Structure formats: structure tokens, C-alpha cells
Amino acid sequence: MKDFLIAPSILSADFARLGEDVEKVLAAGADVVHFDVMDNHYVPNLTFGAPICKALRDYGITAPIDVHLMVKPVDSIVPDFAKAGASMITFHVEASEHIDRTLQLIKEHGCQAGVVLNPATPLSCLDYIMDKVDLILLMSVNPGFGGQSFIPSTLDKLREVRKRIDASGRDIRLEIDGGVKLITSAK
């Protein structure tokens, strides 16, 4: 089993050829398809909804689809992405009124559930949900825009979250998102 998975965002794809572009990155070694869903409310940018996820499934993409929700409210959109074929759904803890309830909702819809921590989100929020999450996504940029530089302090946060995961004894995936380049991933 690989020590890491590669999950490129479809934000970089040519949407006129989305299915073909996703096939190409998967053939080149990507493991997971990453969806950055933005609503122009939680973050100041707007992307796409569940129909794009469904279109990829209809096209024949079978790889796991990791849906990163940068939306508020979260709960109303979860069922749409689950029905459209999402494998994993993550949300920002600041965007949910009831984090436990949102995690439960995601799992009830048959998806792995995770939380997203912004660069300034304190790790103390994990104290109450480690037994409920399947994955933790650390933002290494401020959410909302592509092309930002990696925030170096994220590496310290990454190490601390890894310790918490190991101490929990659970199989929790740890993801990092934003500004990751080949040189950054080596660290």
C-alpha cells in the first residue's frame, strides 16, 4: 500500500473535456479526484455543484471522489453530493452549526466523513470528534482561491495532527490541501 495518495483538484481541468482530463490524470498516477466546492458565501469564489460529480460518474470515472465543501450551510448540500457519487465529503468546522450532526449526516448517506481545518483553526476542535472522522484535511493556504503559496507553519500542524491520529488508534486519513508542489510534498 502507498504511503500517500495523489488527489488533484478538478479546478485545474478543462471543463469542456472534464471526463477526458480526469481520465488522463488518473492514468498518470492520481489516486483520487478532488472537488473544491465553493458557494461564494463561505469563501469569496464560486465553483460547481453535485451535477458535475454525477456527470463524472456517468462518464465512467470509478476512482474515489473526495468532495471538499467550502459552503455554508453544509448539511443541505451533503445529500446531493452523496447521491451524485461522492466517496468522501469534508467540510470546514467553522461552516457547520453542529459538527457531530454533519459528520453523522455524511456517514448516513454512505460516504466517508471528514473535517477541514483552516490555517488558523485551533486543533482543539479535534478533541471532540476524533472518534467520528474518517479523514482530516489541513488547509495549507487560506481557502477560496487556487494558485496560493504553501503556508510553512502547516507542516508543524501536520505533525501534531499525525500524533493525535496515532494516539487515537484509528485509521484516519490525513490530507493537506493548497500550494502543494513536488518540493513541498517531500517535506
ABEGO torsion letter per residue (X at the ends): XBABBBBBBAAABBAAAAAAAAAAAAAAGBABBBBBBBAGAABBBBBBBAAAAAAAAAAGBABBBBBBBBBOBAAAAAAAAAAAGBABBBBBAAABABAAAAAAAAAAAGBBBBBBBBAABBAAAAAAAAAABABBBBBABBBGBBGBBBBAAAAAAAAAAAAAAAAAGBBBBBBBBEGBBAAAAAX
